[in-house]
Amino acid sequence: MKKRYIILLTALMLAGCGSDRIVSVDCGQEIEDLEDELGNPDEIETFTAGRYYQYTWWYYRLGFARTFTWDGGYNSCKTTDQTFPPNQGRPATTPTPGA
């Protein structure tokens, strides 16, 4: 039984289980890294269409937003940052990500 476990574990490691391959089909790690760095966002805007995902994390008080997009493919996470004048709440017109 122990031998089977070792063989199974080795096969899973070679297949990418336990590595960043699992996380890299979405932006999970990138989102966690941003949250660790800047804390909770003031607002999260989400859009999904089939396998396409777009999340924008707004930090109005810092004048910063990061948009995460991915389609479920390996290593498909892309990020776009934007800056704007800091404020205490959502601006009357929200800047377009990447503008």
C-alpha positions as protocol buffer text, in pm:
chain_id: "A"
residue {
  index: 1
  type: MET
  ca { x: 0 y: 0 z: 0 }
}
residue {
  index: 2
  type: LYS
  ca { x: 281 y: 240 z: 86 }
}
residue {
  index: 3
  type: LYS
  ca { x: 443 y: 178 z: -252 }
}
residue {
  index: 4
  type: ARG
  ca { x: 116 y: 262 z: -433 }
}
residue {
  index: 5
  type: TYR
  ca { x: 87 y: 586 z: -238 }
}
residue {
  index: 6
  type: ILE
  ca { x: 440 y: 692 z: -332 }
}
residue {
  index: 7
  type: ILE
  ca { x: 380 y: 608 z: -699 }
}
residue {
  index: 8
  type: LEU
  ca { x: 50 y: 800 z: -698 }
}
residue {
  index: 9
  type: LEU
  ca { x: 206 y: 1100 z: -526 }
}
residue {
  index: 10
  type: THR
  ca { x: 496 y: 1102 z: -772 }
}
residue {
  index: 11
  type: ALA
  ca { x: 257 y: 1081 z: -1069 }
}
residue {
  index: 12
  type: LEU
  ca { x: 50 y: 1370 z: -934 }
}
residue {
  index: 13
  type: MET
  ca { x: 359 y: 1584 z: -881 }
}
residue {
  index: 14
  type: LEU
  ca { x: 479 y: 1516 z: -1234 }
}
residue {
  index: 15
  type: ALA
  ca { x: 135 y: 1603 z: -1368 }
}
residue {
  index: 16
  type: GLY
  ca { x: 150 y: 1939 z: -1194 }
}
residue {
  index: 17
  type: CYS
  ca { x: -68 y: 1872 z: -890 }
}
residue {
  index: 18
  type: GLY
  ca { x: 66 y: 2056 z: -590 }
}
residue {
  index: 19
  type: SER
  ca { x: 232 y: 2317 z: -811 }
}
residue {
  index: 20
  type: ASP
  ca { x: 126 y: 2653 z: -944 }
}
residue {
  index: 21
  type: ARG
  ca { x: -23 y: 2484 z: -1253 }
}
residue {
  index: 22
  type: ILE
  ca { x: -354 y: 2439 z: -1074 }
}
residue {
  index: 23
  type: VAL
  ca { x: -371 y: 2803 z: -965 }
}
residue {
  index: 24
  type: SER
  ca { x: -253 y: 2940 z: -1298 }
}
residue {
  index: 25
  type: VAL
  ca { x: -576 y: 2851 z: -1482 }
}
residue {
  index: 26
  type: ASP
  ca { x: -725 y: 3152 z: -1305 }
}
residue {
  index: 27
  type: CYS
  ca { x: -590 y: 3463 z: -1132 }
}
residue {
  index: 28
  type: GLY
  ca { x: -627 y: 3323 z: -780 }
}
residue {
  index: 29
  type: GLN
  ca { x: -263 y: 3364 z: -679 }
}
residue {
  index: 30
  type: GLU
  ca { x: -236 y: 3710 z: -832 }
}
residue {
  index: 31
  type: ILE
  ca { x: -552 y: 3820 z: -649 }
}
residue {
  index: 32
  type: GLU
  ca { x: -420 y: 3680 z: -318 }
}
residue {
  index: 33
  type: ASP
  ca { x: -89 y: 3862 z: -372 }
}
residue {
  index: 34
  type: LEU
  ca { x: -268 y: 4195 z: -430 }
}
residue {
  index: 35
  type: GLU
  ca { x: -486 y: 4144 z: -123 }
}
residue {
  index: 36
  type: ASP
  ca { x: -177 y: 4064 z: 86 }
}
residue {
  index: 37
  type: GLU
  ca { x: -9 y: 4380 z: -41 }
}
residue {
  index: 38
  type: LEU
  ca { x: -295 y: 4633 z: -30 }
}
residue {
  index: 39
  type: GLY
  ca { x: -564 y: 4472 z: 188 }
}
residue {
  index: 40
  type: ASN
  ca { x: -931 y: 4447 z: 103 }
}
residue {
  index: 41
  type: PRO
  ca { x: -1043 y: 4654 z: -197 }
}
residue {
  index: 42
  type: ASP
  ca { x: -1308 y: 4923 z: -170 }
}
residue {
  index: 43
  type: GLU
  ca { x: -1506 y: 4749 z: -443 }
}
residue {
  index: 44
  type: ILE
  ca { x: -1482 y: 4442 z: -664 }
}
residue {
  index: 45
  type: GLU
  ca { x: -1644 y: 4458 z: -1005 }
}
residue {
  index: 46
  type: THR
  ca { x: -1699 y: 4125 z: -1181 }
}
residue {
  index: 47
  type: PHE
  ca { x: -1793 y: 4017 z: -1531 }
}
residue {
  index: 48
  type: THR
  ca { x: -1819 y: 3663 z: -1665 }
}
residue {
  index: 49
  type: ALA
  ca { x: -1915 y: 3526 z: -2005 }
}
residue {
  index: 50
  type: GLY
  ca { x: -1877 y: 3152 z: -2050 }
}
residue {
  index: 51
  type: ARG
  ca { x: -1516 y: 3072 z: -1965 }
}
residue {
  index: 52
  type: TYR
  ca { x: -1408 y: 3439 z: -1971 }
}
residue {
  index: 53
  type: TYR
  ca { x: -1368 y: 3615 z: -1636 }
}
residue {
  index: 54
  type: GLN
  ca { x: -1285 y: 3974 z: -1554 }
}
residue {
  index: 55
  type: TYR
  ca { x: -1250 y: 4105 z: -1199 }
}
residue {
  index: 56
  type: THR
  ca { x: -1152 y: 4462 z: -1121 }
}
residue {
  index: 57
  type: TRP
  ca { x: -1035 y: 4538 z: -769 }
}
residue {
  index: 58
  type: TRP
  ca { x: -1086 y: 4909 z: -692 }
}
residue {
  index: 59
  type: TYR
  ca { x: -883 y: 5091 z: -427 }
}
residue {
  index: 60
  type: TYR
  ca { x: -1042 y: 5437 z: -447 }
}
residue {
  index: 61
  type: ARG
  ca { x: -861 y: 5563 z: -137 }
}
residue {
  index: 62
  type: LEU
  ca { x: -529 y: 5477 z: -305 }
}
residue {
  index: 63
  type: GLY
  ca { x: -622 y: 5588 z: -656 }
}
residue {
  index: 64
  type: PHE
  ca { x: -549 y: 5242 z: -793 }
}
residue {
  index: 65
  type: ALA
  ca { x: -734 y: 4960 z: -970 }
}
residue {
  index: 66
  type: ARG
  ca { x: -618 y: 4627 z: -1105 }
}
residue {
  index: 67
  type: THR
  ca { x: -818 y: 4425 z: -1357 }
}
residue {
  index: 68
  type: PHE
  ca { x: -767 y: 4049 z: -1371 }
}
residue {
  index: 69
  type: THR
  ca { x: -880 y: 3861 z: -1683 }
}
residue {
  index: 70
  type: TRP
  ca { x: -855 y: 3491 z: -1767 }
}
residue {
  index: 71
  type: ASP
  ca { x: -1025 y: 3228 z: -1979 }
}
residue {
  index: 72
  type: GLY
  ca { x: -950 y: 2907 z: -1791 }
}
residue {
  index: 73
  type: GLY
  ca { x: -654 y: 2811 z: -2008 }
}
residue {
  index: 74
  type: TYR
  ca { x: -317 y: 2733 z: -1854 }
}
residue {
  index: 75
  type: ASN
  ca { x: -128 y: 3050 z: -1767 }
}
residue {
  index: 76
  type: SER
  ca { x: -409 y: 3272 z: -1905 }
}
residue {
  index: 77
  type: CYS
  ca { x: -418 y: 3530 z: -1624 }
}
residue {
  index: 78
  type: LYS
  ca { x: -353 y: 3885 z: -1744 }
}
residue {
  index: 79
  type: THR
  ca { x: -354 y: 4197 z: -1529 }
}
residue {
  index: 80
  type: THR
  ca { x: -402 y: 4563 z: -1616 }
}
residue {
  index: 81
  type: ASP
  ca { x: -329 y: 4843 z: -1369 }
}
residue {
  index: 82
  type: GLN
  ca { x: -458 y: 5196 z: -1371 }
}
residue {
  index: 83
  type: THR
  ca { x: -415 y: 5498 z: -1149 }
}
residue {
  index: 84
  type: PHE
  ca { x: -641 y: 5795 z: -1086 }
}
residue {
  index: 85
  type: PRO
  ca { x: -670 y: 6069 z: -823 }
}
residue {
  index: 86
  type: PRO
  ca { x: -736 y: 5908 z: -482 }
}
residue {
  index: 87
  type: ASN
  ca { x: -1075 y: 5969 z: -322 }
}
residue {
  index: 88
  type: GLN
  ca { x: -1285 y: 5834 z: -40 }
}
residue {
  index: 89
  type: GLY
  ca { x: -1561 y: 5673 z: -243 }
}
residue {
  index: 90
  type: ARG
  ca { x: -1661 y: 5557 z: -587 }
}
residue {
  index: 91
  type: PRO
  ca { x: -1612 y: 5841 z: -836 }
}
residue {
  index: 92
  type: ALA
  ca { x: -1913 y: 5966 z: -1032 }
}
residue {
  index: 93
  type: THR
  ca { x: -1759 y: 5815 z: -1344 }
}
residue {
  index: 94
  type: THR
  ca { x: -1546 y: 5510 z: -1288 }
}
residue {
  index: 95
  type: PRO
  ca { x: -1230 y: 5511 z: -1501 }
}
residue {
  index: 96
  type: THR
  ca { x: -1222 y: 5246 z: -1771 }
}
residue {
  index: 97
  type: PRO
  ca { x: -966 y: 4974 z: -1687 }
}
residue {
  index: 98
  type: GLY
  ca { x: -653 y: 5015 z: -1894 }
}
residue {
  index: 99
  type: ALA
  ca { x: -736 y: 5372 z: -1997 }
}
